Amino acid sequence: MTIERAVKHGYEDLTILELVLQLHGEFRRSLEPIRVTPLQAGVLLFLRRHAEANVTDTAAALGIRLPTLSEVVKDLMCKRWVTKRRSLTDTRVVHLRLSQRGQVVTRKIENQVRQVNTGVAAETILTADGLKQLR
């Protein structure tokens, strides 16, 4: 159910968690044509802004556990969107980097995210009480 549809059906007093879950669903649907999950998209967008980020910092910045990020990175490497390499100065540190294919798909993701953001901005407003629906 979209935010607009929820309001239409009288669910305008949704909690922030419910709105976040709806938004997550909208992002998931918008990313399906690119064949990327919201979490994969988040990692790719982070790496676009932070070239040569290491695995630990990426996981911390995105608020996910290292094993979860490792699985996501493994999938992104299989798609050849991300590369990883060990640090020359500290072999415990693994750096992540977008490949050229990853750069291309990240631009597509940014376009999809921009479309969802535009739709959401038209439907919601952030107030001191949290997210409220516009009518």
C-alpha positions in Angstrom: 0.0 0.0 0.0 1.4 3.4 -1.0 1.4 6.3 1.4 -1.2 8.0 -0.8 -3.4 4.9 -0.8 -3.1 4.6 3.0 -4.3 8.1 3.5 -7.2 7.4 1.0 -8.2 4.4 3.2 -8.2 6.4 6.4 -4.8 5.4 7.7 -3.3 8.9 8.0 -2.1 8.4 11.5 0.5 5.8 10.7 3.5 5.5 13.0 6.9 6.4 11.8 7.9 2.7 11.6 4.9 2.0 9.4 5.8 4.9 7.1 9.4 3.7 7.0 8.2 0.2 6.0 6.0 1.6 3.3 8.9 3.7 2.0 11.1 0.6 2.0 8.5 -1.2 -0.1 8.4 1.7 -2.5 12.1 1.7 -2.9 12.2 -2.1 -3.3 9.6 -1.9 -6.1 11.4 1.0 -7.8 14.7 -0.9 -7.7 13.4 -4.2 -9.1 14.0 -3.3 -12.8 17.7 -2.7 -11.9 17.8 -6.1 -10.0 19.2 -4.5 -6.8 17.8 -4.6 -3.3 17.5 -1.5 -1.1 20.4 -2.7 1.0 22.6 -3.3 -2.0 21.6 0.1 -3.3 22.6 1.7 0.0 26.0 0.1 -0.1 26.6 1.2 -3.7 25.5 4.8 -3.0 27.7 4.9 0.1 30.7 3.7 -1.9 30.0 6.2 -4.6 30.3 9.0 -2.0 33.2 7.3 -0.1 35.7 5.9 -2.6 38.0 3.3 -1.0 35.9 2.9 2.1 36.8 -0.1 4.2 34.4 -2.8 5.2 34.2 -1.9 8.9 33.5 1.8 8.3 30.9 0.9 5.6 29.0 -1.4 8.0 29.1 1.1 10.8 28.0 4.0 8.6 25.0 2.0 7.3 24.2 0.6 10.7 24.5 -3.1 9.7 26.5 -6.0 11.1 29.8 -7.0 9.4 28.4 -10.5 8.4 25.4 -8.8 6.7 27.7 -6.4 4.8 30.0 -9.3 3.8 27.0 -11.2 2.2 25.9 -8.0 0.4 29.5 -7.4 -0.8 29.8 -11.0 -2.0 26.6 -10.5 -4.1 27.8 -7.2 -5.5 31.2 -8.7 -6.4 29.4 -11.5 -8.3 27.5 -8.9 -10.3 31.0 -7.2 -10.8 29.7 -3.9 -9.4 32.2 -3.8 -6.4 35.8 -4.8 -6.0 37.7 -5.3 -2.8 41.3 -5.4 -1.9 43.4 -5.7 1.2 45.2 -2.6 2.6 48.9 -2.5 1.8 49.7 -1.2 5.3 47.3 -3.4 7.3 46.2 -6.7 5.8 43.3 -6.9 8.2 41.7 -4.0 6.5 39.6 -4.6 3.3 38.8 -1.6 1.1 35.8 -1.6 -1.2 35.5 0.2 -4.5 32.9 0.6 -7.2 33.8 -0.9 -10.5 32.9 0.9 -13.7 29.8 -1.3 -14.0 29.0 -0.3 -10.4 29.3 3.4 -11.3 26.8 2.9 -14.1 24.3 1.0 -12.0 24.7 3.6 -9.2 23.6 6.3 -11.5 20.5 4.3 -12.4 19.8 3.8 -8.7 20.2 7.5 -8.0 17.6 8.2 -10.7 15.2 5.7 -9.2 15.7 7.1 -5.7 15.2 10.6 -6.9 11.8 9.6 -8.4 10.7 7.9 -5.1 12.0 10.9 -3.1 10.0 13.3 -5.3 6.8 11.2 -4.8 7.3 11.0 -1.1 8.1 14.7 -0.7 4.8 15.5 -2.4 2.9 13.3 0.1 4.6 13.9 3.4 6.1 16.6 5.5 8.5 16.3 8.5 7.1 18.1 11.6 8.2 18.1 15.2 5.7 15.2 15.8 7.2 13.1 13.0 6.0 12.4 9.5 2.6 13.7 8.8 0.5 13.1 5.7 -0.3 16.1 3.4 -3.9 16.2 2.1 
